[in-house]
Amino acid sequence: MDREEEGCRYLEQHKIPDLLHNLSALLLYHRPEKPRDFLIKMLEKIKLARVTNDYPYLMNESNLNAMFDMLDTAGQGYITVPQFKGALQSMGLSTEDVIYRDEDQITLEMFKENVMKKFAEMWAAF
């Protein structure tokens, strides 16, 4: 194995590309005056969140409500599992362990709870 392959394997093993992608997304979302200080604070917050469970989220409750409303175009109070999976993918979250069947209905509360859980799982991996 050459050095490049070894380096790529190392980065993937430690999920460095995912971490950098998520930190970049936070940076672009917040656009702080001092990006380096912001990134340091986010890394410290991620480290502390392992104890407090207070991870940095790109989406707050109003964002999730708006996203759900956009998906629930008929105003039925639920979305389909394929819609839910599509929303997760659009936020860069995994759909591998979604426990719902395609014919299930996802309510707003289920949607918010599951999305926040997925964000916490994502950050906890770092």
Sine and cosine of phi, psi and omega as CSV:
sin_phi,cos_phi,sin_psi,cos_psi,sin_omega,cos_omega
0.00,0.00,0.75,-0.67,-0.01,-1.00
-1.00,0.10,0.13,-0.99,-0.07,-1.00
-0.88,0.47,-0.60,0.80,-0.01,-1.00
-0.91,0.42,-0.73,0.69,0.04,-1.00
-0.88,0.47,-0.67,0.75,0.02,-1.00
-0.88,0.48,-0.68,0.73,0.02,-1.00
-0.91,0.42,-0.69,0.73,0.02,-1.00
-0.89,0.45,-0.67,0.74,0.02,-1.00
-0.88,0.47,-0.67,0.74,0.02,-1.00
-0.87,0.50,-0.74,0.67,-0.01,-1.00
-0.87,0.49,-0.70,0.71,0.01,-1.00
-0.91,0.41,-0.65,0.76,-0.01,-1.00
-0.86,0.52,-0.61,0.79,-0.04,-1.00
-0.99,-0.14,0.15,0.99,0.05,-1.00
0.82,0.57,0.58,0.81,-0.02,-1.00
-0.92,0.40,-0.68,0.73,0.04,-1.00
-0.86,0.50,-0.64,0.77,0.03,-1.00
-0.91,0.42,-0.68,0.73,0.01,-1.00
-0.88,0.48,-0.72,0.69,0.00,-1.00
-0.90,0.43,-0.62,0.78,0.05,-1.00
-0.88,0.48,-0.72,0.69,-0.03,-1.00
-0.93,0.36,-0.62,0.79,0.07,-1.00
-0.91,0.41,-0.62,0.79,0.05,-1.00
-0.90,0.44,-0.65,0.76,0.03,-1.00
-0.89,0.45,-0.68,0.73,0.05,-1.00
-0.88,0.47,-0.66,0.75,0.00,-1.00
-0.88,0.47,-0.72,0.70,0.00,-1.00
-0.94,0.35,-0.54,0.84,0.01,-1.00
-0.93,0.37,-0.71,0.71,-0.08,-1.00
-1.00,0.02,-0.49,0.87,-0.01,-1.00
0.71,0.70,0.87,0.49,-0.05,-1.00
-0.95,0.31,0.39,-0.92,0.04,-1.00
-0.90,0.43,-0.58,0.81,-0.03,-1.00
-0.87,-0.49,1.00,0.04,-0.09,-1.00
-0.86,0.50,-0.64,0.77,-0.02,-1.00
-0.90,0.44,-0.70,0.71,0.04,-1.00
-0.88,0.47,-0.65,0.76,0.02,-1.00
-0.88,0.48,-0.72,0.69,-0.01,-1.00
-0.89,0.45,-0.63,0.77,0.05,-1.00
-0.88,0.47,-0.69,0.72,0.02,-1.00
-0.90,0.45,-0.63,0.77,0.01,-1.00
-0.91,0.41,-0.66,0.75,0.04,-1.00
-0.90,0.44,-0.64,0.77,0.06,-1.00
-0.91,0.42,-0.64,0.77,0.01,-1.00
-0.91,0.41,-0.64,0.76,0.03,-1.00
-0.89,0.47,-0.67,0.74,0.02,-1.00
-0.90,0.44,-0.72,0.70,0.00,-1.00
-0.92,0.38,-0.52,0.86,-0.06,-1.00
-0.90,0.45,-0.37,0.93,0.06,-1.00
-0.88,0.48,-0.45,0.89,0.02,-1.00
-0.99,-0.11,-0.68,0.73,-0.11,-0.99
-1.00,-0.02,-0.31,0.95,-0.07,-1.00
0.89,0.45,0.45,0.89,0.01,-1.00
-0.95,-0.32,0.98,0.18,-0.07,-1.00
-0.99,0.12,0.40,-0.91,0.08,-1.00
-0.97,0.24,0.85,-0.53,-0.04,-1.00
-0.93,-0.37,0.60,-0.80,0.11,-0.99
-0.99,0.15,-0.42,0.91,-0.09,-1.00
-0.91,-0.40,0.74,-0.67,0.14,-0.99
-0.96,-0.26,-0.05,-1.00,-0.09,-1.00
-0.87,0.48,-0.64,0.77,-0.01,-1.00
-0.92,0.39,-0.58,0.82,0.07,-1.00
-0.89,0.45,-0.68,0.73,0.00,-1.00
-0.92,0.39,-0.62,0.79,0.07,-1.00
-0.88,0.48,-0.70,0.71,0.00,-1.00
-0.91,0.42,-0.66,0.75,0.01,-1.00
-0.89,0.45,-0.70,0.71,0.01,-1.00
-0.88,0.48,-0.70,0.72,0.01,-1.00
-0.88,0.48,-0.59,0.81,0.04,-1.00
-0.92,0.39,-0.56,0.83,0.02,-1.00
-0.97,0.22,-0.57,0.82,-0.01,-1.00
-1.00,-0.01,0.91,0.41,-0.10,-0.99
-0.89,0.45,-0.48,0.88,0.00,-1.00
-1.00,0.06,-0.07,1.00,0.02,-1.00
0.92,0.40,0.57,0.82,-0.05,-1.00
-0.99,0.14,-0.23,0.97,-0.02,-1.00
1.00,0.00,0.15,0.99,0.05,-1.00
-0.42,-0.91,0.32,-0.95,0.12,-0.99
-0.81,-0.58,0.21,-0.98,0.01,-1.00
-1.00,0.08,0.29,-0.96,0.04,-1.00
-0.90,0.44,-0.67,0.74,0.08,-1.00
-0.86,0.51,-0.60,0.80,0.07,-1.00
-0.90,0.43,-0.68,0.73,0.02,-1.00
-0.87,0.50,-0.73,0.69,0.01,-1.00
-0.89,0.46,-0.64,0.77,0.04,-1.00
-0.89,0.46,-0.64,0.77,0.04,-1.00
-0.90,0.43,-0.69,0.72,0.03,-1.00
-0.86,0.51,-0.72,0.69,-0.01,-1.00
-0.89,0.46,-0.63,0.78,-0.01,-1.00
-0.92,0.40,-0.38,0.92,0.05,-1.00
-1.00,-0.08,0.06,1.00,0.00,-1.00
0.97,0.22,0.39,0.92,-0.03,-1.00
-0.97,-0.24,0.45,-0.89,-0.06,-1.00
-0.96,0.28,0.58,-0.82,0.09,-1.00
-0.91,-0.41,0.07,1.00,-0.11,-0.99
-0.87,0.49,-0.62,0.79,-0.09,-1.00
-0.95,-0.31,0.43,0.90,0.07,-1.00
-0.91,0.42,0.82,-0.58,-0.13,-0.99
-1.00,0.00,-0.11,0.99,-0.07,-1.00
-1.00,0.08,0.50,-0.87,0.10,-1.00
-1.00,0.07,0.38,-0.93,-0.05,-1.00
-0.86,0.52,-0.46,0.89,-0.01,-1.00
-1.00,0.05,-0.08,1.00,0.04,-1.00
-0.94,0.33,0.30,-0.95,0.03,-1.00
-0.90,-0.43,0.71,-0.70,-0.03,-1.00
-0.96,-0.28,0.90,-0.44,0.04,-1.00
-0.99,0.15,0.17,-0.99,0.02,-1.00
-0.84,0.54,-0.73,0.69,-0.02,-1.00
-0.89,0.45,-0.67,0.74,0.06,-1.00
-0.88,0.48,-0.69,0.73,-0.01,-1.00
-0.86,0.52,-0.80,0.60,-0.04,-1.00
-0.89,0.45,-0.70,0.72,-0.01,-1.00
-0.87,0.48,-0.71,0.70,-0.03,-1.00
-0.94,0.34,-0.63,0.78,0.02,-1.00
-0.91,0.42,-0.72,0.70,0.00,-1.00
-0.90,0.43,-0.60,0.80,0.05,-1.00
-0.89,0.45,-0.67,0.74,0.00,-1.00
-0.90,0.43,-0.65,0.76,0.05,-1.00
-0.88,0.47,-0.70,0.71,0.01,-1.00
-0.88,0.48,-0.68,0.74,0.03,-1.00
-0.88,0.47,-0.65,0.76,-0.01,-1.00
-0.88,0.48,-0.76,0.65,-0.03,-1.00
-0.93,0.37,-0.58,0.81,-0.02,-1.00
-0.89,0.45,-0.41,0.91,0.00,-1.00
-0.93,0.38,-0.28,0.96,-0.01,-1.00
-1.00,-0.08,0.00,0.00,0.00,0.00
